[in-house]
Amino acid sequence: MTPNPAALARQWARQLPEDFARRLARAMREGPDATRALQQSAVLPPSAAAVRQAVELTEAGQGQYASGALTALLDLVAEQPVITPVWTGPESERSGGRLTLAVLADLINEARREILLVSYATLPSVEIRSTLSDAAARGVTITMLLERHADNPQFSGYGDPFPGISARHLSWSGPHRPSGAAMHAKVLVVDRHVALVGSANLTGYGLERNLECGLLVRGGPVPAALAEHLLHMRELHLLE
């Protein structure tokens, strides 16, 4: 039985990176061969599954319809954000969110131009270090705002949790802070199109063990607004 093209288009618009989803829409317009050619670049499991389903649709003669539906939904998402809960901790009997670690890794893999990473306690896993290193290697500009003992004497975290990764480092220096203040935000913004904002620190406990909650915002003006606010805060400065 051929999958429902409208239902798949809605699923792809929610789950796939926008750039890949638009490539998928173009390929479906061109036919089965162009759609199958995307298999080589479908790295993440959701992307690979989408290509398999899209090939089935194009072979059944429904590629043009699915392409049009997906394109229309992507244009709508660009104006109206899709907000998804992201959790760490016990599973729920009701569906409604993805694991924080998996979302974070997928978003870093998705980046093509820019990553803005803000974290308080930061002790990343090998997986997160690896995905960030790969992003830097493919030319993604990475900017980090991490809490430092030099700026907050009460903070006891690691000085450089990402050794060897090419990135710009911002600081909220101690003399510019109110007494006792901490840089406590946890934010990831990718390509100014997607943002993850939540309670989880970038540690094994925060991403895999604690009970944590965040919101994944895809599309709309909020991701770009977050990036603009953080990058233009008057009391932040670029570390040498």
C-alpha positions as CSV (number, residue, x, y, z in Angstrom):
1,M,0.0,0.0,0.0
2,T,1.4,3.4,-1.1
3,P,2.0,5.8,1.9
4,N,-0.3,8.8,2.1
5,P,1.7,11.7,0.4
6,A,0.0,14.5,2.4
7,A,0.7,12.7,5.7
8,L,4.3,12.1,4.8
9,A,4.8,15.7,3.7
10,R,3.6,16.9,7.1
11,Q,6.0,14.5,8.8
12,W,8.9,15.5,6.7
13,A,8.3,19.2,7.2
14,R,8.4,18.7,11.0
15,Q,11.3,16.3,11.2
16,L,13.8,17.0,8.4
17,P,16.3,19.8,8.1
18,E,14.9,22.5,5.8
19,D,17.7,22.3,3.3
20,F,17.4,18.5,2.9
21,A,13.6,18.7,2.8
22,R,13.7,21.2,-0.1
23,R,16.2,19.0,-1.9
24,L,13.8,16.1,-1.4
25,A,10.9,18.1,-2.8
26,R,12.9,19.0,-5.9
27,A,14.0,15.4,-6.4
28,M,10.4,14.2,-6.2
29,R,9.4,16.7,-8.9
30,E,12.1,15.3,-11.2
31,G,11.2,11.6,-10.6
32,P,12.3,8.3,-9.1
33,D,15.9,8.4,-10.3
34,A,16.6,11.9,-8.9
35,T,14.9,10.9,-5.6
36,R,17.1,7.7,-5.4
37,A,20.2,9.8,-5.9
38,L,19.6,11.5,-2.6
39,Q,20.3,8.3,-0.7
40,Q,24.0,9.0,-0.6
41,S,23.5,12.3,1.2
42,A,20.8,11.0,3.6
43,V,23.1,10.5,6.7
44,L,20.6,10.7,9.5
45,P,18.0,7.9,10.0
46,P,14.9,10.3,9.5
47,S,16.4,11.5,6.2
48,A,17.2,8.0,5.0
49,A,13.6,6.8,5.8
50,A,12.2,9.9,4.0
51,V,14.1,9.1,0.9
52,R,12.9,5.5,0.9
53,Q,9.3,6.7,1.3
54,A,9.7,9.3,-1.4
55,V,11.1,6.8,-3.9
56,E,8.0,4.7,-3.3
57,L,5.7,7.7,-3.9
58,T,7.5,8.8,-7.1
59,E,7.3,5.2,-8.4
60,A,3.6,5.2,-7.7
61,G,3.1,8.5,-9.7
62,Q,2.5,10.7,-6.6
63,G,5.9,12.4,-6.4
64,Q,4.6,15.7,-7.9
65,Y,1.7,15.9,-5.4
66,A,4.0,15.1,-2.4
67,S,6.6,17.6,-3.7
68,G,4.0,20.4,-3.9
69,A,2.6,19.6,-0.4
70,L,6.1,19.5,1.1
71,T,7.2,22.8,-0.5
72,A,4.0,24.5,0.7
73,L,4.5,23.2,4.2
74,L,8.1,24.3,4.3
75,D,7.1,27.8,3.2
76,L,4.6,27.9,6.0
77,V,7.1,26.7,8.6
78,A,9.4,29.4,7.5
79,E,6.8,31.9,8.7
80,Q,5.3,30.0,11.6
81,P,7.6,28.0,13.9
82,V,7.1,24.4,14.9
83,I,7.7,24.0,18.6
84,T,8.5,20.5,20.0
85,P,9.2,19.4,23.6
86,V,12.6,17.8,24.3
87,W,13.2,15.7,27.4
88,T,15.8,14.1,29.4
89,G,14.8,11.6,32.1
90,P,12.1,8.9,32.6
91,E,10.0,7.9,29.5
92,S,6.4,8.9,29.5
93,E,3.4,6.7,28.6
94,R,2.3,9.5,26.3
95,S,4.4,10.5,23.3
96,G,5.5,14.1,23.1
97,G,9.2,14.6,22.9
98,R,12.6,13.4,22.0
99,L,15.8,12.7,24.0
100,T,17.9,15.8,24.5
101,L,21.2,14.2,23.5
102,A,19.8,12.9,20.2
103,V,18.2,16.3,19.3
104,L,21.4,18.1,20.2
105,A,23.6,15.8,18.0
106,D,21.1,16.0,15.1
107,L,21.0,19.8,15.2
108,I,24.8,20.1,15.2
109,N,24.9,17.6,12.2
110,E,22.2,19.7,10.5
111,A,24.2,23.0,10.6
112,R,25.6,24.3,7.4
113,R,26.5,27.9,8.2
114,E,26.5,28.8,11.9
115,I,26.2,27.3,15.4
116,L,25.7,29.4,18.5
117,L,26.2,27.4,21.7
118,V,25.5,28.7,25.2
119,S,26.1,26.5,28.2
120,Y,26.7,26.8,32.0
121,A,28.2,23.5,33.2
122,T,29.9,21.9,30.1
123,L,31.4,18.4,30.1
124,P,30.4,17.1,26.6
125,S,30.3,13.5,25.5
126,V,32.6,12.1,22.8
127,E,29.6,12.2,20.5
128,I,29.0,15.9,21.0
129,R,32.7,16.7,20.6
130,S,32.8,14.7,17.4
131,T,29.7,16.3,15.8
132,L,31.0,19.8,16.6
133,S,34.5,18.9,15.2
134,D,32.8,17.7,12.0
135,A,30.8,20.9,11.8
136,A,33.9,23.0,12.1
137,A,35.6,20.8,9.5
138,R,32.9,21.5,6.9
139,G,33.2,25.2,7.4
140,V,30.4,26.0,10.0
141,T,31.1,29.1,12.0
142,I,30.9,28.1,15.7
143,T,30.5,30.7,18.5
144,M,30.4,29.6,22.1
145,L,29.4,31.4,25.3
146,L,30.4,29.2,28.2
147,E,30.7,29.9,31.9
148,R,34.2,30.3,33.2
149,H,35.9,30.3,36.6
150,A,37.8,33.4,35.5
151,D,34.5,35.3,35.3
152,N,32.6,33.5,38.1
153,P,34.8,32.4,41.1
154,Q,31.9,30.1,42.3
155,F,32.0,28.1,39.1
156,S,34.2,25.0,39.2
157,G,33.7,23.6,35.7
158,Y,36.3,22.8,33.0
159,G,38.3,25.6,31.4
160,D,38.2,24.4,27.8
161,P,35.6,21.6,27.3
162,F,36.2,21.6,23.5
163,P,40.0,21.5,23.0
164,G,41.1,21.5,19.3
165,I,37.7,22.7,17.9
166,S,37.9,25.9,16.0
167,A,35.4,28.3,17.5
168,R,34.9,31.9,18.5
169,H,34.6,32.3,22.3
170,L,32.5,35.0,24.0
171,S,32.7,35.9,27.7
172,W,30.5,37.8,30.2
173,S,33.4,39.1,32.2
174,G,33.2,39.3,36.0
175,P,33.6,43.1,36.3
176,H,30.5,43.5,34.1
177,R,28.3,41.3,36.2
178,P,26.1,42.0,39.2
179,S,27.6,40.5,42.4
180,G,27.1,36.7,42.4
181,A,25.6,36.5,38.9
182,A,26.1,33.4,36.8
183,M,26.0,32.9,33.0
184,H,23.3,30.2,33.4
185,A,21.6,30.1,30.0
186,K,21.4,26.9,27.9
187,V,20.8,27.6,24.2
188,L,21.7,26.2,20.9
189,V,20.9,28.1,17.7
190,V,21.6,26.6,14.2
191,D,21.7,28.6,11.1
192,R,19.4,31.1,12.8
193,H,16.5,28.8,11.7
194,V,16.4,26.3,14.6
195,A,16.9,26.8,18.4
196,L,16.9,24.5,21.4
197,V,16.3,26.3,24.7
198,G,16.0,24.3,27.9
199,S,17.2,23.5,31.4
200,A,19.9,20.9,30.5
201,N,23.5,21.6,31.0
202,L,25.9,20.2,28.3
203,T,26.9,17.3,30.5
204,G,26.2,13.6,30.7
205,Y,23.7,14.1,33.6
206,G,22.0,17.0,31.8
207,L,21.7,15.2,28.4
208,E,21.1,11.7,29.5
209,R,20.2,11.2,33.2
210,N,18.5,14.2,35.0
211,L,14.9,15.2,34.5
212,E,15.3,18.1,32.1
213,C,13.0,19.9,29.7
214,G,13.6,22.0,26.7
215,L,11.7,23.4,23.6
216,L,12.9,22.9,20.1
217,V,11.9,25.9,17.9
218,R,12.1,25.3,14.2
219,G,11.3,28.1,11.8
220,G,9.8,31.5,12.5
221,P,11.6,34.6,13.9
222,V,12.7,33.3,17.3
223,P,15.9,31.5,16.5
224,A,17.3,34.5,14.7
225,A,16.2,36.8,17.4
226,L,18.0,34.7,20.0
227,A,21.2,34.8,18.0
228,E,21.0,38.5,17.5
229,H,20.3,39.2,21.2
230,L,23.2,37.0,22.4
231,L,25.7,38.2,19.8
232,H,25.0,41.9,20.4
233,M,24.8,42.0,24.2
234,R,26.7,45.0,25.3
235,E,28.6,43.3,28.2
236,L,29.8,40.3,26.2
237,H,33.3,40.4,24.6
238,L,35.2,38.2,22.3
239,L,38.1,36.3,23.9
240,E,41.4,36.4,22.1
